[in-house]
Amino acid sequence: MQITRFGGPEVLDVVDVPEPVPGDGQRLFDVSAAGVDFADSHHLLL
């Protein structure tokens, strides 16, 4: 999901993005789940 503009749930877009590649001195972590809490959703609607 990607948010590119302000608004309600209709601004959540499913997009394909390239696989990230870590740079020198960086690490890449595989995140299998993430959450959105009330503060995140409230901030989105402002």
C-alpha positions as CSV (number, residue, x, y, z in Angstrom):
1,M,0.0,0.0,0.0
2,Q,1.2,3.5,-0.8
3,I,-0.3,6.8,0.2
4,T,0.6,9.7,-2.2
5,R,-2.0,12.3,-1.2
6,F,-4.2,13.3,1.7
7,G,-7.7,11.8,2.1
8,G,-9.6,8.8,3.4
9,P,-9.2,5.1,2.6
10,E,-9.7,5.8,-1.1
11,V,-6.1,7.3,-1.3
12,L,-4.6,3.9,-0.3
13,D,-3.2,2.5,-3.6
14,V,-1.8,-1.0,-4.2
15,V,1.4,-0.5,-6.2
16,D,4.3,-2.7,-7.4
17,V,7.7,-1.4,-6.4
18,P,11.2,-2.7,-7.2
19,E,13.0,-5.0,-4.8
20,P,15.1,-2.9,-2.4
21,V,18.8,-3.3,-2.5
22,P,20.8,-2.4,0.6
23,G,23.7,0.0,0.2
24,D,27.2,-0.2,1.8
25,G,26.8,-0.5,5.6
26,Q,23.1,-1.1,5.3
27,R,20.9,-4.1,6.1
28,L,17.7,-5.3,4.5
29,F,15.0,-6.8,6.7
30,D,12.1,-8.9,5.5
31,V,8.9,-7.5,7.2
32,S,6.1,-10.0,6.9
33,A,3.4,-8.0,8.7
34,A,2.8,-4.4,9.8
35,G,0.1,-2.7,11.7
36,V,-1.8,0.6,11.5
37,D,-3.1,2.0,14.7
38,F,-5.6,4.8,15.4
39,A,-3.0,7.5,15.4
40,D,-1.8,6.5,11.9
41,S,-5.3,6.5,10.5
42,H,-6.2,9.8,12.2
43,H,-3.0,11.4,10.7
44,L,-3.9,10.1,7.3
45,L,-7.3,11.8,7.3
46,L,-6.0,15.3,8.3
